[in-house]
């Protein structure tokens, strides 16, 4: 009985598929077009929907190869409604993607939502003009664009992004130089982003962003949840930037201010007293004294999960105990170089923060190797890092 039902189902699928293709042939002939030739082997027996379901499991490279195998797969692989062409990640193929490849993707990416071109375009493989052309054709629906370390991102590229991508929520410009040989050109390029109003995640790590443009971007995007300003040497007034952030982006979830030497404790206090949903913060290598701020941060932001205080050298037992008391969801904690914390405070942190899986106590002079070895034994689920005594 099962075999009979399976046979009927198979026959029905074959008839449906062939009928639809014969209908297309008849329609093409009636309009004087060129009819399809059914020469695709067993694929002609399958409905288009079944083949498309299979195709959605292929990566970009496999999809392109499948398109070259027969006329039917060529047609189906180019369907812009396939999930693969709505979410395109070209970073794994960064050495191969060039202007020609980008041009070839235009016909497939008419409904593009997410695009990653990070690391691509080195050695003028992708020109800024080619990128702008692609965004003009395919970028109107984009909500996520990642172009980290891309040399072709400049004034024209950022203007095109701001003008075309009206719904952009995530933008990654990490290490985009923006022609830093011309400071005025770089500033003008980033000024285009002040027209954007929909950002939720912005990565400006190691870019030449300046105070004026950054303040305007923050004010115009109150829905901003994730901001990376690590190693941005062009920022001079960190306190004003953090004040703007605290005033306008109260839903902030993560903030990265790594290597900001001018980062003030007053600025961090503004964040601690206004951004109560904060989950991740990195103020490593800032060389500022945060001992008064950290207990307030712990009390006001109980959902903290990642806190990096690398080489701040002024973390106290009071701050550690505040984290232990108020931050039960803490997962990663870095206090490298803090010589004022004790083994008892760290043990209380480990006892209370049961979700913690990474703890860096390197160069913490109050914790010798014997103490760390015992902590590792008592808390085997936590990766406790101590590089040197």
Secondary structure, 3 states (H helix, E strand, C coil): CHHHHHHHHHHHHHHHHHHHHHHHHHHHHHCCCCCCCCCCHHHHHCCHHHHHHHHCCCCHHHHHHHHCCCHHHHHHHCCCCCHHHCEEECHHHCCCCCHHHHHHHCCCCCCCCEEECCCCCHHHCCCHHHHHHHHHHHCCCCCEEECCCCCCCCHHHHHHHHHHCCCCCEEECCCCCCCCCCHHHHHHHHHHHHHCCCCCEEECCCCCCCHHHHHHHHHHCCCCCEEECCCCCCCCCHHHHHHHHHHHCCCCCEEECCCCCCCCHHHHHHHHHHCCCCCEEECCCCCCCCHHHHHHHHHHCCCCCEEECCCCCCCCHHHHHHHHHHCCCCCEEECCCCCCCCHHHHHHHHHHCCCCCEEECCCCCCCCHHHHHHHHHHCCCCEEECCCC
